[in-house]
């Protein structure tokens, strides 16, 4: 039974592009959660979502969908 559950979980993954590379995540994953799964600090990045800059106020309500295209840029401070 455990094997079937793992197999089902794998088949539920969706594919998207992140900085030109194919990545996968679970359906209904919210953008901040996905960024954390990638090892990124959501407070330190800017995101282009399907060709448009996505303002941070909309991130929490943005669910990753199959075929989405993200460009994620790390913000670097300094002077």
Helices and strands as residue ranges (DSSP letters): H 2-11, E 13-18, E 21-26, H 31-37, G 42-44, E 45-49, E 52-53, G 56-61, E 69-74
